Amino acid sequence: MKLTELFRRDAMSLSFEVFPPKTSTAFDSVKAAVEEIAGLHPSFMSVTYGAGGGTSRYTLDIAKNIHDLYGVPTLAHLTCVSSTRETVREKIAQIRAAGIENVMALRGDLTPELEVGDRSSWAYRHAIDLIRDIKESGADFCIGGACYPEIHPESANQAEDIKHLKEKVDAGCEFLTTQMFFDNNLLYNFLYKIREAGITVPIIPGIMPITNANQVERAVKLSGSFMPQRFKSLVDKFGSSPAAMKQAGIAYATDQIIDLYANGIKNVHVYSMNKPDVAAKIQANLSDIIG
Ligand code: FAD
């Protein structure tokens, strides 16, 4: 199923993200965790992609498994930075041949080497180049893209970021999933600004349940997200007790999601990080809300 069909429905949706293993030895354990999450029958599942293609084969294997064995609509991520057009075209064909109808078109993060290297020969500089390529390939995908309520770190300001986002949507991006955020007001402000800029596609907020204290630093470094005092207090109080931190982190994420639904957002994506117990608890917490 194309995700645009899901997003057109009146019902609320809850979806989960998983990531492929980095090595073949971890494949079986990741596969088992992913299958447990797929067994919860979420509205859809997304599978991330290693920039530079390091784990690219596993992305497709995992995505195909979710789609074939569990019938859960699947979104395969694809990055393009430092890839050749031939590799990307081949990946697009493989994703389509696997029966997957949704692709998240991403640029990918710049590694330190890429940041200082000569960009003149790059086939793809931005996600928009990948979106155009997918369209040109004729593959019939529902295409998603990423957006940043707290601004992409490379953007000089929000107006510039939103201008490029609008171009991405005009090129064929049919929905946008957000970077994680821990203060819903940032999302509401962002929504106001992008709607004003004429971006009308569905925006899917991405919620990251922080279930251990070590994750906090990594998450902030990765996303540059603002940590509200309410969240910091929770980490200060419960961070040293793994069980308590997990419970508090799941409750915080649940609270964020309920607030989003209550404010008219229909579709929420959870960065479930290959943790079936976390995904299951969040889903159970919302069972009477999402029906
Ligand atoms: P772009 O849309 O290209 O934007 C990157 C920067 O370039 C922004 O500052 C933007 O404003 C600017 N820009 C865009 N177009 C232009 C233009 N035409 N001219 C000048 N500037 C422009 N990474 C992975 O490696 N694998 C994944 O699976 C993955 N999944 C993700 C899922 C989500 C929901 C999110 C939010 C991020 C994900 N990432 C993933 C991280 C992502 O690859 C990085 O954030 C990356 O730095 C930017 O990717 P993008 O697709 O947003 O890039």
Boltz pocket constraint, residues with backbone or C-beta under 6 A from the ligand:
constraints:
  - pocket:
      binder: B
      contacts: [[A, 47], [A, 48], [A, 49], [A, 50], [A, 51], [A, 77], [A, 78], [A, 79], [A, 105], [A, 106], [A, 107], [A, 108], [A, 109], [A, 110], [A, 125], [A, 126], [A, 127], [A, 128], [A, 145], [A, 146], [A, 147], [A, 152], [A, 153], [A, 154], [A, 155], [A, 160], [A, 161], [A, 162], [A, 164], [A, 165], [A, 168], [A, 177], [A, 178], [A, 179], [A, 180], [A, 206]]
      max_distance: 6.0
